[in-house]
C-alpha cells in the first residue's frame, strides 16, 4: 500500500524465515515457543497464540496465511514451520470464509506428502466446505489430530509439543 515505506525495507534487518515468508505473501514473526501456528487472519492468529498460552504452551511463531491461501502458500508455510528446530508440533486454526476448508485440506495433504512432514499436526477448522475438507483429510491417511474447537486444539497441540522428540 505504501510504496514509499516498502522502498525503505532492509532485508538485512530481518531473519531468513521472515524474508522467506514474505516471498510467498505470508505474514510471519518468529517467537520463542515450540508450538508452530498456521492461521488465517491476524485476529485469529492473536487469539490462537493466547489460547496456546492458556493451555500451558508457548507459540513459536505468528504465521498468517491470509484469506485466499493457495496450496503453494500452505506448502511454503509448512516448509517455514518445519525448518524451525524449536517447533515440536503445529496447530492449524482456520476459519474458512474466503479460504474454503476443502481448499485448505487439499493444500495440507499435498504439502505433508511432498515435504514428508514428521511434525505432529493438530487441525481445527470451521467454515465454508468444512465437512468436505474434513472428509478429504480423514481419507488421506495422514496422521492429523482433529479438534472440534480452539480450546481442544490448543490442549492437544501443547501436549504433543511437550512429548514430541524430533
RODO-2510 file (C-alpha; in nm, 4 decimals, decimal comma):
residues 166
     n   res          X          Y          Z
     1     x     0,0000     0,0000     0,0000
     2     x     0,2713     0,2466     0,0942
     3     x     0,5365     0,2098    -0,1722
     4     x     0,7450     0,4798    -0,0047
     5     x     0,7628     0,2712     0,3140
     6     x     0,8207    -0,0565     0,1274
     7     x     1,1151     0,1064    -0,0512
     8     x     1,2863     0,1545     0,2871
     9     x     1,2740    -0,2187     0,3683
    10     x     1,6123    -0,3617     0,4617
    11     x     1,6037    -0,7419     0,4419
    12     x     1,9351    -0,7493     0,6304
    13     x     1,7357    -0,6462     0,9391
    14     x     1,5039    -0,9474     0,9043
    15     x     1,5528    -1,3126     0,9864
    16     x     1,5920    -1,5553     0,6946
    17     x     1,2496    -1,7042     0,7748
    18     x     1,0897    -1,3568     0,7665
    19     x     1,2381    -1,2969     0,4222
    20     x     1,1335    -1,6427     0,3001
    21     x     0,7762    -1,5953     0,4241
    22     x     0,7424    -1,2573     0,2552
    23     x     0,8324    -1,4171    -0,0812
    24     x     0,5068    -1,6130    -0,0577
    25     x     0,2869    -1,3340     0,0842
    26     x     0,2860    -1,4974     0,4275
    27     x     0,2930    -1,2835     0,7412
    28     x     0,5468    -1,4456     0,9739
    29     x     0,7053    -1,3460     1,3036
    30     x     0,9351    -1,5814     1,4943
    31     x     0,8673    -1,6248     1,8657
    32     x     1,0396    -1,8273     2,1403
    33     x     0,7981    -2,1188     2,1896
    34     x     0,7665    -2,4687     2,0468
    35     x     0,4114    -2,4714     1,9036
    36     x     0,4045    -2,3698     1,5381
    37     x     0,0908    -2,1803     1,4361
    38     x    -0,0663    -2,1626     1,0902
    39     x    -0,3729    -1,9398     1,0925
    40     x    -0,5764    -1,7263     0,8529
    41     x    -0,6246    -1,3733     0,9748
    42     x    -0,4273    -1,1641     1,2206
    43     x    -0,7053    -1,1534     1,4802
    44     x    -0,7446    -1,5308     1,4814
    45     x    -0,3651    -1,5646     1,4946
    46     x    -0,3519    -1,3488     1,8082
    47     x    -0,6374    -1,5447     1,9676
    48     x    -0,4627    -1,8713     1,8766
    49     x    -0,1405    -1,7624     2,0427
    50     x    -0,3351    -1,6566     2,3529
    51     x    -0,5198    -1,9877     2,3816
    52     x    -0,1947    -2,1834     2,3381
    53     x    -0,0543    -1,9883     2,6337
    54     x    -0,3727    -2,0519     2,8351
    55     x    -0,3268    -2,4250     2,7661
    56     x     0,0246    -2,4050     2,9125
    57     x     0,2193    -2,3848     2,5872
    58     x     0,4274    -2,1278     2,4064
    59     x     0,3709    -2,0245     2,0445
    60     x     0,6777    -2,0500     1,8218
    61     x     0,5510    -1,8001     1,5691
    62     x     0,2810    -1,5800     1,4268
    63     x     0,2034    -1,7128     1,0768
    64     x    -0,0949    -1,5723     0,8900
    65     x    -0,1556    -1,7435     0,5551
    66     x    -0,4303    -1,4959     0,4673
    67     x    -0,7821    -1,5373     0,3410
    68     x    -0,7090    -1,6815    -0,0008
    69     x    -0,4114    -1,9067     0,0661
    70     x    -0,3175    -2,1308    -0,2245
    71     x    -0,1875    -2,4870    -0,1886
    72     x     0,1577    -2,3437    -0,2706
    73     x     0,1333    -2,0936     0,0155
    74     x     0,0256    -2,3689     0,2542
    75     x     0,3203    -2,5818     0,1413
    76     x     0,5592    -2,2921     0,1962
    77     x     0,4061    -2,2213     0,5364
    78     x     0,4755    -2,5848     0,6332
    79     x     0,8278    -2,5543     0,4931
    80     x     0,8929    -2,2471     0,7086
    81     x     0,7458    -2,4053     1,0231
    82     x     0,9358    -2,7317     0,9776
    83     x     1,2649    -2,5506     0,9184
    84     x     1,2469    -2,4031     1,2695
    85     x     1,4084    -2,6596     1,5032
    86     x     1,2194    -2,5209     1,8036
    87     x     0,8817    -2,6205     1,6519
    88     x     0,7732    -2,9539     1,8016
    89     x     0,4071    -2,9546     1,6884
    90     x     0,1868    -2,7452     1,4581
    91     x    -0,1586    -2,6025     1,5270
    92     x    -0,3572    -2,5112     1,2161
    93     x    -0,6507    -2,2960     1,3223
    94     x    -0,8644    -2,1767     1,0329
    95     x    -1,1992    -2,0161     0,9852
    96     x    -1,2797    -2,0826     0,6211
    97     x    -1,4666    -1,7935     0,4705
    98     x    -1,2661    -1,6816     0,1720
    99     x    -1,0225    -1,9694     0,2340
   100     x    -1,2517    -2,2687     0,1918
   101     x    -1,1741    -2,5630     0,4192
   102     x    -1,1681    -2,8092     0,1267
   103     x    -0,9027    -2,5960    -0,0422
   104     x    -0,7069    -2,5852     0,2846
   105     x    -0,7334    -2,9645     0,3104
   106     x    -0,6029    -3,0015    -0,0444
   107     x    -0,3030    -2,7849     0,0431
   108     x    -0,2341    -2,9676     0,3708
   109     x    -0,2457    -3,3104     0,2065
   110     x    -0,0176    -3,2069    -0,0795
   111     x     0,2289    -3,0275     0,1475
   112     x     0,2577    -3,3018     0,4099
   113     x     0,3090    -3,5659     0,1412
   114     x     0,5545    -3,3595    -0,0643
   115     x     0,7612    -3,2447     0,2334
   116     x     0,7449    -3,5751     0,4218
   117     x     0,6449    -3,3748     0,7287
   118     x     0,7101    -3,5608     1,0539
   119     x     0,5814    -3,2966     1,2962
   120     x     0,2534    -3,3700     1,4747
   121     x    -0,0247    -3,1512     1,3334
   122     x    -0,3486    -3,0526     1,5070
   123     x    -0,6212    -2,9031     1,2896
   124     x    -0,9228    -2,7013     1,3964
   125     x    -1,1256    -2,5743     1,1032
   126     x    -1,4695    -2,4230     1,0624
   127     x    -1,6436    -2,2511     0,7766
   128     x    -1,7122    -2,2982     0,4086
   129     x    -1,6997    -2,6611     0,2898
   130     x    -1,5800    -2,7804     0,6322
   131     x    -1,7387    -3,1253     0,6040
   132     x    -1,5870    -3,1832     0,2605
   133     x    -1,2456    -3,0710     0,3868
   134     x    -1,2613    -3,2925     0,6957
   135     x    -1,3643    -3,5887     0,4782
   136     x    -1,0691    -3,5293     0,2446
   137     x    -0,8307    -3,5195     0,5412
   138     x    -0,9811    -3,8314     0,7006
   139     x    -0,9473    -4,0231     0,3735
   140     x    -0,5905    -3,9009     0,3136
   141     x    -0,4362    -4,1426     0,5613
   142     x    -0,2324    -3,8612     0,7171
   143     x    -0,1784    -3,8733     1,0925
   144     x    -0,3514    -3,5443     1,1662
   145     x    -0,5188    -3,4779     1,5001
   146     x    -0,8576    -3,3139     1,4582
   147     x    -1,0006    -3,0708     1,7142
   148     x    -1,3598    -2,9538     1,7466
   149     x    -1,2759    -2,6113     1,8873
   150     x    -0,9818    -2,3837     1,9640
   151     x    -0,9540    -2,4842     2,3275
   152     x    -0,9436    -2,8544     2,2489
   153     x    -0,6935    -2,7914     1,9692
   154     x    -0,4671    -2,5879     2,1945
   155     x    -0,4674    -2,8546     2,4658
   156     x    -0,3893    -3,1283     2,2135
   157     x    -0,1080    -2,9406     2,0396
   158     x     0,0542    -2,8340     2,3684
   159     x     0,0567    -3,1967     2,4855
   160     x     0,2015    -3,3142     2,1529
   161     x     0,4702    -3,0445     2,1623
   162     x     0,5686    -3,1483     2,5149
   163     x     0,6009    -3,5148     2,4233
   164     x     0,7462    -3,4785     2,0726
   165     x     1,1083    -3,5555     2,0106
   166     x     1,2456    -3,4532     1,6748
***
